[in-house]
């Protein structure tokens, strides 16, 4: 029987329960379609940091390298470990070390889910550059705690990095409805963002079948609220993509439906799949978090592994459940109730 080696990192807060719920669904789906998962769970988290002084061991990246994919629950416990520590100690090193430069986040209304907008149908695929840009980590602080303190944060945009994410987005648009929206703020950021616009124009000549439009970030935020049905594939830098995809999660009904994939398109290292909702310390251990975002992320993992029929079966199960009214209202249904419904729908 074909088997895939999966690294499970449940993380903190609701991430632990969401990973367990999603894993039960994925295992059942795999068994029904004639393959198996071999899972190894890692305790890397803010709790692990408090015990060891590190978010993961020094050999953590090399440990993960041999896996077919990584499923991450959620990481963060800001009351005890600063977000800057948890983010730069685990998530960003994984993304950068494995060159997971394409962050993919789908935004659409699932059957039975009512979003906050008048729009009843939209299907947006956000592509976020995931390894450089505003989250490069280049900079520093001097004279800390004094009146002369200076903080510098430098965004880094390379031609290689910008071209490869734009090319990836063009290919996604070509495989969908043939429309690409490229997002910058080149009127204010006249070097990095104007550079992004230039590369977009240069690549558009290679994709005459894709209709490409450049937007400023503020105009795109307004369009996602006022006319989301006009958008197909949206591509943006690390920071702008991060912000827009939280907006995308809001218009699709909330973070409980927000899935994502950190993809290494060259497939020479594992890709990582995670929900967007974070560890949600305020509702951790209450048993009311929605596992659908993690299950949807798992379906994206199945698709990436080439198990498209199984991925489609999981997505069909999700929409069967939401169409019945289960899991559509935040906090209404318990995690166990939604998980049981997903297992039954399979």
N, C-alpha and C positions, 0 to 999 in steps of 0.2 A: 504494500500500500504506500502510495506517495505521502511524504510527510514534510512539513515545513517547521524549521526551528524559529521560534518566536521568543524574543526577550520581552518580558512583562515588567514594567516599572509603574506600579500602582501609585506611588508618590504619597501625597498628603491629603488630608480632609476627605471630601467626597470622592476623590480620585480612587481610593481603595475600593469603595463599594461599587463605583461605576465600572471599574476594570473587572471586578468579579462578575458583575451582571453581564457585561458585554462578552466576557470570555465564555460564559455558559451558553450564550446564543451562538457564538462563533463555532464552538466545539460541536454543537448539535448540527449546525449547518454543514460543517465539514464532514461529519460522519454520514450525513444523508447523501452527500455527493461523492463519497468514496475516497476521501483522503483524511489525513490526520494532522494535528499540531503537536509538536514537542515543545513545551513551554518551560522556560527558566525564569523564575521571579527574582528580581533584585530589589533590595530594601532602600535604595537610594532616594533620599527625601530630606526634608528639613529636620525630621527626627534623627536621621542618620548623621546629618551635619552637627547636631547638638552633641551626639555621642562621639564623633570622630574628628570634627573640625573640617570636614570636607563633604561636599554634596555627593561625591562618588569617589571610589579609590583612585589612586594614581594610574592604575592600569585599566580603568573603567572603559575607555574608548577601545582599547585592544580587545577587551573581553567581549564587547558588543559586536566587534567587526565580523565575527564568524556567523552571525545570525542572519536569517533571511529577511526579517523585519523586526521593528520595535513597536510595541503598543504601550503608550504612555498614558497614565490616568490624569494626573494633574499635580503640579508641584508648587508649593508656596505655603508659608505660615508666617505672615508678616509681623505678627505680634511677638514672635520670638526670633525670626531670622529675616533680615531685610530682603526685600524682593530683588535688589541688585545683587545680593550674594547668591540666592537660589537660582536666579536666571543665568548669571554668568558662570555658575558652578556646575550646571547640569545641562539645561536645555540648549543654550547657545553653543557650548563646546560640541555637543552631539551634532547639531545642525552644520556647524562649520567643518568639523573633522571629517564628516562623511559627505561633505559637499552636497548637502540637501538644499540646493539653491532655489528650488521651486516649492513655495508654500501654496497649496491649493485649498480653497475654501468654497464649497457650494452653498448658494443661497436661493432657496425656493420654498414656497409654502407646501408642506406635506398635506395629504388628504385629511380633512377634518380640522386643520389648524387655521385659526383666524389671526392674522397679523394685525398690527396697529394701523395699517394703511387702508385706504379704499381699494387699492389694487388687490385683485383676487388671484392673479396669475403672473408670476415672473420667474425667470430662471437665469440667475447670474452666477458665473464662475469667476471668482476673484483669484488672480495669480499674483502672489507677493514675492518680491525678491527677498531671499532668506538668509544671506550670508555676509552681506557687506552694507553699503549705504550708511544710514544713520545709526545702525547698531553695530558698527565696526569695532567699537571699543577703543578708538584712538583718541587720546587726550590725557588730561590729568588735572590735578589741583595742587596749587602751591600756597604757602603761607596760610594754611588752614587755621581757621579760628581767629584770624586777625583781621583788622580793617583793610589790609592789603591783599586779602585772599582773591585768587583768580582761578576760575574753572574754565577749561577749554575742552570742547567735544567736537571732534572733526569727523564729518561724514566723508566716506571714501567710496567713490564710484569708479570702477575700472571699465574699460571698453569690453574686456572679456565678460565681466559680470553682467553688465547692462545688456550686451548683445545676446548672451545666452538666455536670459530670462525673457527678453522680448521675443526671441525666436521661438522659445517654448510657448509663449502666449499666442503668437501667430499660428502655430501648429494647432493649438487647442481651438482657436477660433475657426480655423479651416475645417476641423472635424465636427464643429457644431453648426452655428447659423451664419458664420462668415462675417461677424462683426467684432471689432476689437476697439476698446477704449483704453488709451494710454494716459495715465494720470501723473501730472507734475505740478510744480509751482514755479514755472520758468520766468514769470514776470518779476518775481522777487528773488529767486535763487538763480542768478544769471549765469552761473558756471555749471554746477552739477546738474541742475534740472534742464537747462538749455542743452547740455550735452546729451541727456536722456532723449530729449525731443529730436535732436539731430540724428541719433542712432535709429530712432523710430522711423523717421522719414527715409533714411537710407535702406532699412530692411523692408519697408513697405513695397519697394520696387520688386522685391523677390516674391511678394505675395499679392499679385494683382487681383486674386479672387477674394481677398479679405478687405472689407471696408474698415479703414482705420480712422479714428477720430481722436485728437488730443484734447484733454480737458485739464483745467486747473483743479486742484484738490477741493477747493471750496465749491466750485460749480458741480463737481462730481457728487459731493455729499448732498447737495440740493437735488440733483437728478435722481439719486438712489431713493430719496423720499418722495419726490413729486412724480417721477415717471420711471420706476424700476423696470417696467415691462419693455422699455426701449433698449435695455442693456443686455449684452450677451457675455462676452469675456472682458474683464477689467484687469489691467496689469498696472502695478504700481511699485514704488520703492518699499524698502523694509518698513519704514515708519508710516508712510501713507497707506500702505497695504494693511498694516496692523490696525489702523484707525478705521479704515473703510470696512474691514471685515467685521468689526464689532458693530458697526452700523448695519451691515448686512444681516448679522445675527438678530438684531433688534427687529428689523422689518420682517424676518421670517418667523417671528413668534417668540424669540428669546434664546438665551444661551443654551438652554436645554436641547436645542436642535442644531447647534453649531459644531459641525465636524471639520476636521482639517487633516491634511497630509503634508509631510515634509519629504519631498521627493528628491532622490538622486537620479536624474533622468538617464545617466550613463550606466546605472545599475552596477557600478564597481564597488559599492558599499551599501549597507542596509539603509532603507528608508524608514521613517518614523511616522506613526499615526497617533493623533491625539485629539480629544475634544478641546473646544476653545474656552469652556466655562471656568476653568481654574479650579482651585481647591475649595472655594466657598466655605471658609471657616465658620460663617454664621449659621450654616445649616448642616455642617458636618455631624454625622452620627445621629441625625434625626430620621433618616430613612425616607426622606421625601424628595431627594434629588432625582432628576430625570436621566435615565441611562441612555436615551435615544442618541444623543450626540456621540457618545462613545461607541455605541453599536454601529452608527453610521460611519464613524471613522474606521471601524473594523471592516465594514463593507468596502471602503476605499482601499484598505489593505488587501483584501481578497482580490479586488480588481487588479491591483498592482502586481500581485503574485501570479496573475494569469487565470485565476479562478472566477471568471466573469459570470458564469451561470450561478455560482454560489453567491456572489456579490448581489446579483439581481434578486435571488431568493430572499436574502436578508432585507434588501430594500423593500421588496413586496411585503414582507412580514411587518416591517415598520409602518408602512402606509395602511396595511390592514388594521393594525392596532390603532393608529391615530384616527382613521376613518370611523372607528367604533366609538371614538370619544375618549379613549384611554390615553393618558399622557399628553393631552393637549393643553391643559391649564396648569401653570406652575403651582406646585404644592398640593394639587388636588388628589393625585394618586400617589400611593407609596411606591418606592423603588421596586419592592418585591412584586407588587401588583403589575407594574408595567413589564417587568422582566418575565413574569409568568405568562402574560398575554403574548409577548414576543415569541416565547418558546412554543406556545400553543399554535400561534399563527404559522410557524415553520412546518 
